Amino acid sequence: MSLSTYHHRDAHILYDPARLAQPDLPILPAFGEAWLDPDAWAERGLVVGSAPGRGASQFLAVDDHQWVLRPYRRGGMAAKVSQANYLWTGLERTRGFREMRLTRALFEQGLPVPAPVAAIVVRRGITYRAALITERLTKSQALAERLASASPRLLADVGATIRRFHDAGLDHVDLNARNLLVSADDKVWLIDFDRCRLRSEGAWRQRNLLRLKRSLLRFSPANAEPFFTALVDGYRSVPADHDKV
């Protein structure tokens, strides 16, 4: 089933109708700016937790669904100008719509990503705000939280999983130990595809891996080198028709 769009005044949503029947269900906040406001979801008793990180993703329970609401937030120097507002250059070029379509493309390839539910964009003049909703991977932990007990097998699986995404052409510009999740059965998932894109093979693969290595050094400085070695071994173990990193 293809993605659908819904528009109401300055609010726009790109969504999967198989996971979100319609954006104006009574159980949900009134469609529009409220969808970007965690308090609006909390007032309806739909927030059941939150995740660490910029933007403070909210865990939502909507009927039988477990979702993650992630507002887009700037970091670094740009945040001093505005944390949540982005320059409007067209609906399809918004952060939310681009990430929604990319995540959907990866999901349809059978790659281990959370199912995308909806991207919400609200325009205000020359700027916009946005958020993304995905299915929640319950009973999973960030790799950063599993490093203390991570086995060589798990780290090899992490490397092999990254290789699958690279072979699909994904340049993950923020590959780190918090964007890799490990489920209770040790399945590895990749999340957060903001600003990521599909590319032909190139040096970006090595840059992704080196960024992840710096993340391992941050979370486990004493063991980062052997951890990264095990990870790269798993990465290289995946057969492919082209040269390996």
C-alpha positions as CSV (number, residue, x, y, z in Angstrom):
1,M,0.0,0.0,0.0
2,S,1.4,3.4,-1.0
3,L,1.8,6.3,1.4
4,S,-1.0,8.8,1.6
5,T,-1.1,12.6,2.3
6,Y,-3.5,14.7,4.2
7,H,-3.6,18.5,4.4
8,H,-5.4,20.8,6.7
9,R,-4.6,24.5,6.5
10,D,-0.8,24.8,7.3
11,A,-0.5,21.2,8.5
12,H,0.5,18.3,6.3
13,I,1.0,14.6,6.9
14,L,2.5,11.8,4.9
15,Y,1.4,8.5,6.4
16,D,1.0,4.8,6.0
17,P,-2.8,4.1,5.9
18,A,-2.1,0.5,7.0
19,R,-0.7,1.9,10.3
20,L,-2.7,5.1,10.7
21,A,-6.3,4.8,9.5
22,Q,-6.8,8.5,9.3
23,P,-5.1,11.6,10.9
24,D,-8.3,13.0,12.5
25,L,-9.3,10.1,14.7
26,P,-10.9,11.3,17.9
27,I,-8.4,9.5,20.1
28,L,-5.6,11.6,18.7
29,P,-4.8,15.3,19.4
30,A,-6.5,17.7,17.0
31,F,-4.5,17.5,13.7
32,G,-2.1,20.3,13.3
33,E,0.4,22.0,15.6
34,A,-0.7,19.8,18.5
35,W,0.8,16.8,16.8
36,L,4.2,18.4,17.3
37,D,3.6,19.0,21.0
38,P,4.3,16.1,23.4
39,D,2.1,17.8,26.0
40,A,-0.9,17.5,23.7
41,W,-0.3,13.7,23.4
42,A,0.2,13.5,27.2
43,E,-3.1,15.3,27.9
44,R,-4.9,12.5,26.1
45,G,-3.0,9.9,28.2
46,L,-1.1,8.6,25.2
47,V,2.5,9.1,26.4
48,V,4.0,6.2,28.2
49,G,7.7,7.2,28.3
50,S,10.5,9.0,26.6
51,A,13.9,8.3,25.2
52,P,17.1,10.3,25.8
53,G,18.6,12.6,23.2
54,R,18.0,15.9,21.4
55,G,14.3,16.4,20.9
56,A,13.3,13.9,23.6
57,S,11.4,11.3,21.6
58,Q,8.1,10.3,23.2
59,F,6.8,6.7,23.5
60,L,3.1,6.6,22.6
61,A,0.5,4.0,23.2
62,V,-2.4,4.4,20.7
63,D,-5.0,1.6,20.9
64,D,-2.9,-1.5,20.2
65,H,0.0,0.4,18.6
66,Q,3.3,1.4,20.2
67,W,4.7,4.4,18.5
68,V,7.7,6.8,18.9
69,L,7.1,10.5,18.3
70,R,10.4,12.3,17.4
71,P,10.3,16.0,16.9
72,Y,13.0,17.5,14.7
73,R,15.5,19.6,16.7
74,R,18.7,21.4,15.8
75,G,21.9,20.9,17.6
76,G,25.2,22.9,17.7
77,M,25.4,26.5,16.7
78,A,22.2,26.3,14.6
79,A,20.2,25.7,17.8
80,K,21.1,29.2,19.0
81,V,19.1,30.6,16.1
82,S,16.2,28.2,16.4
83,Q,15.9,24.7,17.8
84,A,12.7,23.6,16.0
85,N,12.2,25.9,13.0
86,Y,13.6,25.1,9.6
87,L,13.6,27.1,6.3
88,W,10.7,26.2,4.1
89,T,11.8,25.2,0.5
90,G,8.9,22.9,-0.4
91,L,6.9,20.2,1.2
92,E,8.8,17.2,-0.3
93,R,12.1,18.8,0.8
94,T,11.1,19.0,4.5
95,R,13.1,16.9,6.9
96,G,10.0,14.9,7.9
97,F,8.8,14.0,4.4
98,R,12.3,13.1,3.2
99,E,13.0,10.8,6.2
100,M,9.6,9.2,6.0
101,R,10.1,8.3,2.3
102,L,13.6,7.0,2.9
103,T,12.6,4.9,5.9
104,R,9.7,3.5,3.9
105,A,12.1,2.6,1.1
106,L,14.4,0.8,3.5
107,F,11.5,-1.0,5.2
108,E,10.2,-2.2,1.9
109,Q,13.6,-3.7,1.1
110,G,13.3,-5.9,4.2
111,L,16.1,-4.0,6.1
112,P,15.8,-3.9,9.9
113,V,14.3,-0.5,10.5
114,P,11.2,0.5,12.5
115,A,8.1,0.7,10.4
116,P,7.4,4.3,9.5
117,V,3.9,5.6,10.5
118,A,3.7,9.3,9.6
119,A,5.6,12.5,9.1
120,I,3.9,15.7,10.2
121,V,4.9,19.1,8.9
122,V,3.4,22.5,10.0
123,R,4.3,25.5,8.0
124,R,4.5,29.1,9.4
125,G,5.5,31.5,6.7
126,I,9.0,30.9,5.5
127,T,9.7,28.3,8.2
128,Y,8.3,24.9,9.3
129,R,8.4,22.5,12.2
130,A,8.2,18.7,11.8
131,A,8.0,15.4,13.6
132,L,8.2,11.7,12.6
133,I,6.2,8.8,14.0
134,T,7.5,5.3,13.8
135,E,6.6,1.9,15.3
136,R,8.4,1.4,18.6
137,L,10.8,-1.4,18.9
138,T,9.7,-2.6,22.3
139,K,12.1,-4.5,24.6
140,S,15.1,-3.1,22.7
141,Q,18.1,-1.2,24.0
142,A,20.6,1.1,22.3
143,L,23.9,-0.5,21.6
144,A,25.5,2.1,23.9
145,E,23.6,0.4,26.8
146,R,24.7,-3.1,25.7
147,L,28.4,-2.5,25.3
148,A,29.3,-3.6,28.8
149,S,28.0,-7.1,28.1
150,A,28.4,-7.2,24.3
151,S,29.7,-10.5,23.0
152,P,32.0,-10.7,19.9
153,R,29.0,-12.4,18.2
154,L,26.7,-9.4,18.8
155,L,29.3,-7.0,17.6
156,A,29.9,-9.0,14.5
157,D,26.1,-8.9,13.9
158,V,26.2,-5.2,14.3
159,G,28.9,-5.0,11.6
160,A,27.0,-7.3,9.3
161,T,23.8,-5.3,9.7
162,I,25.6,-2.1,8.9
163,R,27.0,-3.8,5.8
164,R,23.5,-4.7,4.6
165,F,22.6,-1.0,4.8
166,H,25.7,0.0,3.0
167,D,25.1,-2.5,0.2
168,A,21.7,-1.0,-0.2
169,G,23.4,2.4,-0.7
170,L,22.5,4.0,2.7
171,D,24.9,6.8,3.8
172,H,23.9,7.1,7.5
173,V,25.4,10.5,8.4
174,D,24.9,10.0,12.2
175,L,25.9,6.4,12.7
176,N,26.5,6.0,16.4
177,A,26.0,3.6,19.3
178,R,22.6,5.2,20.1
179,N,21.2,4.8,16.6
180,L,21.8,1.1,16.7
181,L,19.2,-0.9,18.7
182,V,19.5,-4.4,20.0
183,S,16.3,-6.4,20.7
184,A,15.8,-9.0,23.4
185,D,16.7,-11.7,20.9
186,D,19.9,-9.8,19.9
187,K,18.5,-8.7,16.5
188,V,20.2,-5.5,15.4
189,W,18.2,-2.5,14.1
190,L,19.1,0.9,12.7
191,I,17.2,4.1,13.4
192,D,17.2,7.8,12.8
193,F,17.6,8.6,9.1
194,D,17.3,12.3,9.2
195,R,19.6,13.9,6.5
196,C,20.6,10.4,5.4
197,R,20.4,9.4,1.7
198,L,20.9,6.6,-0.8
199,R,24.2,6.9,-2.7
200,S,26.5,4.9,-5.0
201,E,29.5,3.3,-3.4
202,G,32.2,5.6,-2.2
203,A,34.3,6.9,0.7
204,W,31.2,7.6,2.8
205,R,31.2,4.0,3.9
206,Q,34.5,4.4,5.7
207,R,33.4,7.8,7.2
208,N,30.3,6.1,8.6
209,L,32.4,3.4,10.3
210,L,34.9,5.9,11.7
211,R,32.0,7.9,13.1
212,L,30.8,4.8,14.8
213,K,34.3,4.1,16.1
214,R,34.4,7.5,17.7
215,S,31.0,6.8,19.3
216,L,32.4,3.5,20.8
217,L,35.3,5.5,22.2
218,R,32.9,7.8,23.9
219,F,30.8,5.1,25.5
220,S,33.5,2.5,26.2
221,P,36.9,4.0,25.9
222,A,38.8,1.0,27.4
223,N,37.3,-1.5,25.0
224,A,36.5,0.5,21.9
225,E,39.4,-1.0,19.8
226,P,38.5,-4.7,20.3
227,F,34.8,-3.8,20.0
228,F,35.4,-2.1,16.7
229,T,37.7,-4.9,15.4
230,A,34.9,-7.4,16.1
231,L,32.4,-5.2,14.4
232,V,34.5,-4.7,11.3
233,D,35.1,-8.5,11.1
234,G,31.3,-8.9,10.9
235,Y,31.1,-6.2,8.3
236,R,33.6,-7.9,6.1
237,S,32.0,-11.3,6.6
238,V,29.0,-10.3,4.4
239,P,29.6,-11.6,0.8
240,A,29.3,-9.1,-2.0
241,D,30.3,-8.7,-5.6
242,H,32.3,-5.6,-5.0
243,D,35.3,-4.7,-2.9
244,K,34.9,-4.5,0.9
245,V,36.0,-1.9,3.3
